């Protein structure tokens, strides 16, 4: 990352949005943060679709891939395990359904906004971790497929 960027704390980010975006109204800021959650939900749903596709294909051809040899079977098993683990992380993290308006930190809307930005950041980190695990799983899965079609690749 470029050294000219500064990572803001949730409190600093809310202050930054108020100052730079000119969003003095807490309702406008809440809408902005809810929009961030919507983006995170959409991207998480896309990752979950990739997991579903991987599992569906495995249901049809997984036994053929695994029967090609020990290495394809191992890579297939690892790939599917990581894909399912990624799905569990997505469902229990970024896709965990909680309405933003349920979160209230006392009577101060500022504290609620800070808490929501912190929650968004936590879910974003979980999304990135789940995406990395899914990429590893899909890589293993593709290795299994490649090895299963190579002559002698299943040894």
N, CA, C and O of each residue as an XYZ file, in Angstrom:
620
protein
N       0.848     -1.176      0.000
C       0.000      0.000      0.000
C       0.890      1.233      0.000
O       1.989      1.230      0.554
N       0.398      2.267     -0.622
C       1.112      3.542     -0.695
C       1.200      4.148      0.705
O       0.214      4.167      1.443
N       2.389      4.644      1.067
C       2.591      5.220      2.395
C       1.856      6.536      2.603
O       1.764      7.017      3.733
N       1.331      7.124      1.537
C       0.648      8.405      1.680
C      -0.764      8.245      2.257
O      -1.389      9.234      2.641
N      -1.268      7.004      2.319
C      -2.594      6.774      2.880
C      -2.496      6.558      4.376
O      -1.516      6.011      4.882
N      -3.524      6.996      5.067
C      -3.609      6.779      6.498
C      -4.857      5.941      6.759
O      -5.933      6.255      6.250
N      -4.721      4.887      7.539
C      -5.863      4.065      7.919
C      -6.525      4.725      9.125
O      -5.894      4.952     10.157
N      -7.792      5.022      8.970
C      -8.528      5.711     10.024
C      -9.184      4.723     10.977
O      -9.602      3.639     10.572
N      -9.267      5.099     12.216
C     -10.049      4.324     13.180
C     -11.522      4.558     12.849
O     -11.841      5.502     12.126
N     -12.419      3.725     13.358
C     -13.849      3.965     13.093
C     -14.308      5.371     13.502
O     -15.089      6.002     12.789
N     -13.822      5.859     14.648
C     -14.209      7.201     15.091
C     -13.692      8.270     14.126
O     -14.409      9.205     13.768
N     -12.426      8.109     13.713
C     -11.845      9.065     12.759
C     -12.566      9.013     11.412
O     -12.730     10.035     10.745
N     -12.993      7.815     11.022
C     -13.697      7.689      9.749
C     -15.048      8.404      9.785
O     -15.428      9.062      8.817
N     -15.764      8.278     10.884
C     -17.048      8.984     11.005
C     -16.815     10.494     10.971
O     -17.560     11.219     10.311
N     -15.797     10.969     11.669
C     -15.470     12.399     11.655
C     -15.068     12.845     10.251
O     -15.443     13.930      9.805
N     -14.302     11.998      9.555
C     -13.869     12.296      8.189
C     -15.081     12.410      7.262
O     -15.157     13.333      6.452
N     -16.030     11.471      7.381
C     -17.232     11.527      6.539
C     -18.028     12.799      6.816
O     -18.560     13.423      5.898
N     -18.103     13.170      8.076
C     -18.827     14.408      8.407
C     -18.134     15.620      7.772
O     -18.777     16.492      7.188
N     -16.813     15.645      7.903
C     -16.046     16.806      7.445
C     -15.930     16.854      5.917
O     -16.272     17.869      5.311
N     -15.469     15.807      5.303
C     -15.149     15.824      3.879
C     -16.381     15.638      2.998
O     -16.530     16.314      1.980
N     -17.261     14.720      3.392
C     -18.456     14.475      2.585
C     -19.570     15.477      2.886
O     -20.573     15.539      2.175
N     -19.382     16.245      3.933
C     -20.392     17.237      4.287
C     -21.674     16.619      4.801
O     -22.750     17.200      4.665
N     -21.561     15.447      5.389
C     -22.740     14.752      5.903
C     -22.860     15.025      7.396
O     -22.384     14.251      8.226
N     -23.503     16.133      7.718
C     -23.653     16.499      9.120
C     -24.801     15.751      9.783
O     -24.817     15.568     11.000
N     -25.745     15.329      8.985
C     -26.926     14.644      9.487
C     -26.563     13.180      9.785
O     -26.020     12.486      8.925
N     -26.862     12.724     10.991
C     -26.551     11.345     11.367
C     -27.311     10.343     10.506
O     -26.808      9.250     10.242
N     -28.505     10.697     10.071
C     -29.290      9.796      9.213
C     -28.588      9.599      7.868
O     -28.603      8.494      7.325
N     -27.977     10.644      7.327
C     -27.228     10.511      6.070
C     -26.010      9.606      6.252
O     -25.700      8.778      5.395
N     -25.339      9.777      7.368
C     -24.182      8.922      7.660
C     -24.608      7.466      7.853
O     -23.935      6.547      7.388
N     -25.721      7.268      8.537
C     -26.239      5.920      8.728
C     -26.553      5.274      7.372
O     -26.248      4.102      7.152
N     -27.155      6.036      6.482
C     -27.434      5.525      5.129
C     -26.147      5.142      4.412
O     -26.103      4.126      3.718
N     -25.118      5.933      4.570
C     -23.818      5.660      3.935
C     -23.238      4.348      4.466
O     -22.779      3.506      3.693
N     -23.263      4.185      5.781
C     -22.706      2.975      6.397
C     -23.548      1.746      6.020
O     -22.998      0.677      5.755
N     -24.857      1.895      5.996
C     -25.724      0.794      5.573
C     -25.418      0.419      4.124
O     -25.450     -0.759      3.769
N     -25.122      1.409      3.290
C     -24.712      1.137      1.910
C     -23.442      0.308      1.848
O     -23.300     -0.550      0.977
N     -22.509      0.564      2.777
C     -21.286     -0.249      2.861
C     -21.617     -1.697      3.194
O     -21.038     -2.622      2.625
N     -22.554     -1.887      4.123
C     -22.976     -3.247      4.464
C     -23.616     -3.932      3.254
O     -23.418     -5.128      3.043
N     -24.376     -3.182      2.466
C     -25.008     -3.753      1.273
C     -23.966     -4.244      0.272
O     -24.127     -5.314     -0.314
N     -22.907     -3.478      0.074
C     -21.826     -3.898     -0.826
C     -21.180     -5.172     -0.295
O     -20.929     -6.108     -1.054
N     -20.917     -5.207      0.986
C     -20.306     -6.370      1.606
C     -21.212     -7.598      1.462
O     -20.730     -8.698      1.191
N     -22.499     -7.412      1.640
C     -23.457     -8.519      1.480
C     -23.457     -9.039      0.048
O     -23.457    -10.250     -0.171
N     -23.457     -8.142     -0.919
C     -23.479     -8.554     -2.326
C     -22.219     -9.326     -2.699
O     -22.294    -10.352     -3.374
N     -21.078     -8.843     -2.269
C     -19.820     -9.530     -2.585
C     -19.722    -10.871     -1.856
O     -19.192    -11.839     -2.402
N     -20.217    -10.927     -0.660
C     -20.215    -12.185      0.081
C     -21.132    -13.206     -0.581
O     -20.806    -14.391     -0.643
N     -22.270    -12.748     -1.072
C     -23.197    -13.638     -1.776
C     -22.544    -14.196     -3.039
O     -22.775    -15.350     -3.401
N     -21.734    -13.383     -3.707
C     -21.033    -13.852     -4.897
C     -20.046    -14.958     -4.533
O     -19.950    -15.954     -5.250
N     -19.309    -14.802     -3.427
C     -18.388    -15.841     -2.978
C     -19.149    -17.119     -2.643
O     -18.704    -18.219     -2.969
N     -20.280    -16.968     -2.002
C     -21.090    -18.125     -1.653
C     -21.588    -18.835     -2.914
O     -21.718    -20.059     -2.924
N     -21.860    -18.089     -3.952
C     -22.259    -18.693     -5.232
C     -21.119    -19.527     -5.809
O     -21.360    -20.598     -6.367
N     -19.887    -19.053     -5.682
C     -18.737    -19.833     -6.154
C     -18.602    -21.137     -5.375
O     -18.305    -22.183     -5.953
N     -18.818    -21.076     -4.078
C     -18.765    -22.287     -3.257
C     -19.844    -23.258     -3.722
O     -19.584    -24.451     -3.882
N     -21.042    -22.755     -3.937
C     -22.155    -23.593     -4.371
C     -21.862    -24.248     -5.708
O     -22.146    -25.430     -5.906
N     -21.299    -23.483     -6.618
C     -20.936    -24.017     -7.926
C     -19.898    -25.133     -7.789
O     -20.016    -26.175     -8.435
N     -18.909    -24.923     -6.970
C     -17.858    -25.919     -6.721
C     -18.472    -27.202     -6.165
O     -18.138    -28.296     -6.622
N     -19.355    -27.080     -5.195
C     -19.971    -28.257     -4.589
C     -20.890    -28.973     -5.567
O     -20.947    -30.203     -5.579
N     -21.602    -28.222     -6.379
C     -22.505    -28.820     -7.365
C     -21.723    -29.612     -8.402
O     -22.082    -30.745     -8.721
N     -20.672    -29.031     -8.919
C     -19.848    -29.727     -9.912
C     -19.243    -30.984     -9.296
O     -19.161    -32.021     -9.954
N     -18.826    -30.897     -8.053
C     -18.236    -32.055     -7.383
C     -19.245    -33.180     -7.218
O     -18.887    -34.357     -7.262
N     -20.487    -32.820     -7.033
C     -21.525    -33.840     -6.918
C     -21.666    -34.652     -8.194
O     -21.982    -35.841     -8.153
N     -21.433    -34.013     -9.312
C     -21.556    -34.711    -10.593
C     -20.267    -35.412    -11.017
O     -20.309    -36.525    -11.541
N     -19.123    -34.766    -10.793
C     -17.879    -35.323    -11.331
C     -16.804    -35.584    -10.288
O     -15.710    -36.032    -10.632
N     -17.086    -35.318     -9.053
C     -16.081    -35.499     -8.006
C     -15.576    -36.918     -7.894
O     -14.382    -37.142     -7.695
N     -16.479    -37.884     -8.020
C     -16.050    -39.278     -7.917
C     -15.122    -39.673     -9.065
O     -14.228    -40.499     -8.883
N     -15.330    -39.087    -10.243
C     -14.445    -39.378    -11.380
C     -13.060    -38.761    -11.147
O     -12.035    -39.378    -11.441
N     -13.050    -37.556    -10.625
C     -11.774    -36.888    -10.343
C     -11.011    -37.687     -9.286
O      -9.821    -37.960     -9.443
N     -11.702    -38.057     -8.215
C     -11.054    -38.779     -7.114
C     -10.582    -40.159     -7.540
O      -9.574    -40.651     -7.033
N     -11.292    -40.789     -8.462
C     -10.900    -42.134     -8.895
C      -9.690    -42.117     -9.831
O      -9.159    -43.175    -10.169
N      -9.253    -40.935    -10.249
C      -8.094    -40.838    -11.137
C      -6.793    -41.118    -10.403
O      -5.769    -41.368    -11.039
N      -6.814    -41.081     -9.095
C      -5.599    -41.380     -8.348
C      -5.578    -40.714     -6.987
O      -6.488    -39.975     -6.611
N      -4.522    -40.997     -6.273
C      -4.380    -40.490     -4.901
C      -4.263    -38.967     -4.850
O      -4.954    -38.323     -4.062
N      -3.394    -38.384     -5.684
C      -3.188    -36.930     -5.627
C      -4.441    -36.146     -6.024
O      -4.795    -35.195     -5.328
N      -5.127    -36.507     -7.114
C      -6.375    -35.784     -7.401
C      -7.389    -35.903     -6.260
O      -8.099    -34.948     -5.946
N      -7.447    -37.088     -5.646
C      -8.389    -37.275     -4.538
C      -8.025    -36.379     -3.351
O      -8.900    -35.794     -2.713
N      -6.740    -36.281     -3.068
C      -6.294    -35.427     -1.954
C      -6.592    -33.955     -2.258
O      -7.152    -33.244     -1.424
N      -6.213    -33.508     -3.456
C      -6.461    -32.101     -3.809
C      -7.951    -31.790     -3.848
O      -8.364    -30.705     -3.441
N      -8.757    -32.720     -4.329
C     -10.206    -32.524     -4.353
C     -10.748    -32.401     -2.934
O     -11.561    -31.524     -2.643
N     -10.285    -33.291     -2.052
C     -10.748    -33.263     -0.655
C     -10.357    -31.960      0.035
O     -11.170    -31.345      0.725
N      -9.116    -31.549     -0.156
C      -8.648    -30.301      0.450
C      -9.444    -29.118     -0.117
O      -9.884    -28.245      0.632
N      -9.622    -29.097     -1.434
C     -10.349    -27.999     -2.071
C     -11.776    -27.881     -1.581
O     -12.251    -26.786     -1.282
N     -12.460    -29.014     -1.498
C     -13.854    -28.983     -1.032
C     -13.940    -28.600      0.443
O     -14.840    -27.864      0.847
N     -13.014    -29.095      1.231
C     -13.006    -28.751      2.664
C     -12.795    -27.252      2.855
O     -13.486    -26.621      3.655
N     -11.842    -26.687      2.123
C     -11.596    -25.243      2.245
C     -12.782    -24.433      1.725
O     -13.118    -23.393      2.290
N     -13.411    -24.902      0.658
C     -14.579    -24.191      0.119
C     -15.720    -24.182      1.139
O     -16.362    -23.153      1.347
N     -15.966    -25.318      1.764
C     -17.029    -25.378      2.777
C     -16.670    -24.524      3.986
O     -17.527    -23.833      4.536
N     -15.412    -24.568      4.402
C     -14.978    -23.732      5.522
C     -15.170    -22.249      5.190
O     -15.594    -21.464      6.039
N     -14.856    -21.880      3.960
C     -15.062    -20.504      3.520
C     -16.545    -20.127      3.581
O     -16.896    -19.028      4.010
N     -17.404    -21.043      3.148
C     -18.849    -20.781      3.189
C     -19.328    -20.573      4.621
O     -20.147    -19.694      4.889
N     -18.817    -21.379      5.527
C     -19.198    -21.230      6.934
C     -18.757    -19.865      7.458
O     -19.496    -19.199      8.182
N     -17.544    -19.459      7.083
C     -17.051    -18.138      7.507
C     -17.898    -17.017      6.932
O     -18.176    -16.032      7.616
N     -18.307    -17.161      5.683
C     -19.131    -16.131      5.034
C     -20.498    -16.047      5.709
O     -20.992    -14.958      6.000
N     -21.101    -17.207      5.955
C     -22.436    -17.219      6.558
C     -22.429    -16.720      7.996
O     -23.389    -16.089      8.439
N     -21.365    -16.993      8.721
C     -21.316    -16.580     10.132
C     -20.674    -15.207     10.317
O     -20.640    -14.685     11.432
N     -20.169    -14.624      9.244
C     -19.523    -13.311      9.333
C     -20.235    -12.278      8.490
O     -21.223    -11.692      8.932
N     -19.744    -12.043      7.268
C     -20.301    -10.981      6.431
C     -21.783    -11.141      6.104
O     -22.485    -10.142      5.951
N     -22.273    -12.377      5.994
C     -23.682    -12.569      5.651
C     -24.581    -12.753      6.877
O     -25.767    -13.053      6.743
N     -24.023    -12.574      8.046
C     -24.819    -12.684      9.269
C     -25.821    -11.528      9.277
O     -25.445    -10.356      9.312
N     -27.075    -11.882      9.246
C     -28.116    -10.864      9.096
C     -28.458    -10.226     10.435
O     -28.977    -10.875     11.343
N     -28.158     -8.963     10.526
C     -28.527     -8.134     11.676
C     -28.853     -6.750     11.109
O     -28.079     -6.191     10.332
N     -29.964     -6.228     11.491
C     -30.353     -4.920     10.978
C     -29.543     -3.829     11.674
O     -29.407     -3.820     12.897
N     -29.017     -2.927     10.882
C     -28.175     -1.853     11.419
C     -28.938     -0.981     12.410
O     -28.345     -0.431     13.338
N     -30.229     -0.855     12.222
C     -31.023     -0.001     13.115
C     -31.259     -0.652     14.476
O     -31.795     -0.006     15.377
N     -30.868     -1.924     14.646
C     -30.977     -2.583     15.955
C     -29.839     -2.191     16.871
O     -29.936     -2.343     18.089
N     -28.758     -1.686     16.294
C     -27.582     -1.330     17.076
C     -27.701      0.114     17.549
O     -27.757      1.043     16.744
N     -27.737      0.282     18.841
C     -27.793      1.622     19.411
C     -26.838      1.653     20.601
O     -26.858      0.771     21.460
N     -26.017      2.675     20.628
C     -25.070      2.847     21.740
C     -25.507      4.057     22.554
O     -25.021      5.169     22.347
N     -26.401      3.831     23.451
C     -26.898      4.930     24.283
C     -27.716      5.917     23.468
O     -28.361      5.549     22.486
N     -27.682      7.169     23.885
C     -28.449      8.213     23.217
C     -27.631      8.978     22.186
O     -28.154      9.875     21.525
N     -26.351      8.633     22.041
C     -25.468      9.377     21.157
C     -25.377      8.700     19.791
O     -24.789      7.624     19.678
N     -25.951      9.312     18.750
C     -25.884      8.719     17.406
C     -24.440      8.553     16.919
O     -24.146      7.648     16.137
N     -23.554      9.418     17.378
C     -22.147      9.333     16.974
C     -21.529      8.005     17.422
O     -20.820      7.356     16.653
N     -21.798      7.610     18.656
C     -21.256      6.348     19.180
C     -21.827      5.156     18.413
O     -21.120      4.180     18.162
N     -23.097      5.235     18.044
C     -23.716      4.167     17.255
C     -23.063      4.071     15.888
O     -22.787      2.969     15.414
N     -22.813      5.202     15.249
C     -22.153      5.199     13.947
C     -20.743      4.623     14.032
O     -20.326      3.856     13.163
N     -20.017      4.991     15.075
C     -18.663      4.469     15.275
C     -18.721      2.954     15.453
O     -17.905      2.233     14.879
N     -19.668      2.470     16.235
C     -19.805      1.028     16.455
C     -20.169      0.304     15.158
O     -19.674     -0.794     14.906
N     -21.022      0.902     14.340
C     -21.395      0.290     13.061
C     -20.218      0.245     12.086
O     -20.056     -0.733     11.356
N     -19.400      1.295     12.069
C     -18.210      1.292     11.210
C     -17.238      0.219     11.695
O     -16.619     -0.464     10.878
N     -17.097      0.063     12.995
C     -16.225     -0.985     13.536
C     -16.746     -2.373     13.159
O     -15.965     -3.260     12.817
N     -18.056     -2.557     13.221
C     -18.664     -3.827     12.827
C     -18.456     -4.082     11.333
O     -18.143     -5.203     10.932
N     -18.627     -3.063     10.526
C     -18.384     -3.182      9.084
C     -16.942     -3.594      8.813
O     -16.679     -4.445      7.963
N     -16.011     -2.983      9.543
C     -14.596     -3.316      9.368
C     -14.309     -4.769      9.752
O     -13.553     -5.457      9.066
N     -14.910     -5.232     10.844
C     -14.736     -6.618     11.273
C     -15.279     -7.569     10.205
O     -14.617     -8.541      9.844
N     -16.460     -7.294      9.712
C     -17.050     -8.154      8.692
C     -16.263     -8.103      7.387
O     -16.202     -9.095      6.661
N     -15.672     -6.971      7.089
C     -14.836     -6.861      5.888
C     -13.586     -7.717      6.028
O     -13.183     -8.390      5.080
N     -12.976     -7.695      7.197
C     -11.798     -8.547      7.428
C     -12.171    -10.021      7.297
O     -11.407    -10.799      6.727
N     -13.318    -10.408      7.808
C     -13.775    -11.791      7.688
C     -14.056    -12.140      6.226
O     -13.775    -13.254      5.784
N     -14.603    -11.200      5.492
C     -14.843    -11.409      4.064
C     -13.522    -11.680      3.342
O     -13.425    -12.617      2.549
N     -12.511    -10.861      3.616
C     -11.208    -11.041      2.962
C     -10.580    -12.386      3.335
O     -10.005    -13.063      2.482
N     -10.688    -12.764      4.583
C     -10.151    -14.052      5.013
C     -10.895    -15.200      4.323
O     -10.269    -16.143      3.836
N     -12.220    -15.120      4.281
C     -13.011    -16.159      3.616
C     -12.674    -16.225      2.129
O     -12.612    -17.313      1.556
N     -12.457    -15.071      1.502
C     -12.102    -15.043      0.081
C     -10.747    -15.702     -0.149
O     -10.578    -16.442     -1.118
N      -9.788    -15.445      0.721
C      -8.462    -16.072      0.585
C      -8.558    -17.583      0.751
O      -7.935    -18.334      0.001
N      -9.329    -18.024      1.723
C      -9.502    -19.462      1.936
C     -10.190    -20.090      0.735
O      -9.826    -21.188      0.312
N     -11.186    -19.398      0.182
C     -11.877    -19.914     -0.997
C     -10.934    -20.005     -2.188
O     -10.983    -20.984     -2.934
N     -10.085    -19.017     -2.382
C      -9.116    -19.059     -3.488
C      -8.184    -20.259     -3.320
O      -7.890    -20.952     -4.294
N      -7.721    -20.507     -2.109
C      -6.882    -21.685     -1.862
C      -7.656    -22.967     -2.168
O      -7.120    -23.890     -2.781
N      -8.905    -23.019     -1.742
C      -9.731    -24.194     -2.005
C      -9.968    -24.413     -3.485
O      -9.866    -25.538     -3.974
N     -10.287    -23.339     -4.208
C     -10.515    -23.465     -5.649
C      -9.228    -23.838     -6.378
O      -9.266    -24.574     -7.364
N      -8.100    -23.339     -5.906
C      -6.806    -23.701     -6.506
C      -6.553    -25.193     -6.329
O      -6.130    -25.872     -7.264
N      -6.810    -25.692     -5.141
C      -6.640    -27.116     -4.891
C      -7.593    -27.927     -5.754
O      -7.221    -28.965     -6.300
N      -8.811    -27.452     -5.873
C      -9.827    -28.127     -6.689
C      -9.380    -28.189     -8.156
O      -9.489    -29.236     -8.793
N      -8.883    -27.082     -8.684
C      -8.416    -27.044    -10.072
C      -7.210    -27.972    -10.253
O      -7.099    -28.648    -11.276
N      -6.320    -28.009     -9.280
C      -5.190    -28.948     -9.348
C      -5.689    -30.391     -9.432
O      -5.131    -31.202    -10.171
N      -6.724    -30.703     -8.684
C      -7.297    -32.049     -8.728
C      -7.824    -32.359    -10.119
O      -7.603    -33.450    -10.645
N      -8.519    -31.403    -10.711
C      -9.068    -31.605    -12.055
C      -7.935    -31.778    -13.064
O      -7.973    -32.684    -13.896
N      -6.939    -30.919    -12.991
C      -5.819    -30.990    -13.936
C      -5.095    -32.322    -13.801
O      -4.806    -32.979    -14.801
N      -4.803    -32.720    -12.572
C      -4.111    -33.992    -12.362
C      -4.949    -35.170    -12.838
O      -4.405    -36.163    -13.320
N      -6.252    -35.069    -12.710
C      -7.099    -36.191    -13.110
C      -7.148    -36.391    -14.625
O      -7.453    -37.488    -15.094
N      -6.852    -35.349    -15.387
C      -6.881    -35.492    -16.851
C      -5.504    -35.704    -17.456
O      -5.396    -36.070    -18.627
N      -4.461    -35.485    -16.689
C      -3.098    -35.710    -17.191
C      -2.776    -37.202    -17.177
O      -3.117    -37.906    -16.226
N      -2.121    -37.681    -18.229
C      -1.690    -39.086    -18.210
C      -0.689    -39.304    -17.083
O       0.337    -38.626    -17.023
N      -0.976    -40.230    -16.204
C      -0.088    -40.506    -15.080
C      -0.126    -39.470    -13.977
O       0.653    -39.555    -13.028
N      -1.028    -38.479    -14.080
C      -1.090    -37.402    -13.092
C      -1.730    -37.802    -11.798
O      -1.618    -37.091    -10.799
N      -2.404    -38.933    -11.797
C      -3.094    -39.355    -10.593
C      -2.277    -40.247     -9.694
O      -2.786    -40.760     -8.698
N      -1.013    -40.441    -10.031
C      -0.166    -41.386     -9.267
C       0.059    -40.915     -7.860
O       0.743    -41.585     -7.086
